[in-house]
């Protein structure tokens, strides 16, 4: 499992993120504080505090590099 920090600070970013993640047949979790939600759930994402960085857990090690490059716009700078 690999964890990366991302920001989802706008509605458009959330929609784009869910569309990108939805293309993969793997499990992804978003962690914000003590809350863990399915990264493919747009409703779950909106239940998080999006003003702070969020951790994305990628459970399939074989796609980590591909996912990281696809999500380069969302990574913490």
ABEGO torsion letter per residue (X at the ends): XBBBBBBBABAAAAAAAAAAAAABBBBBBBBBEABBBBAABAAAAAABBAABBBBBBBABAAAAAAAAAAAAAABBX
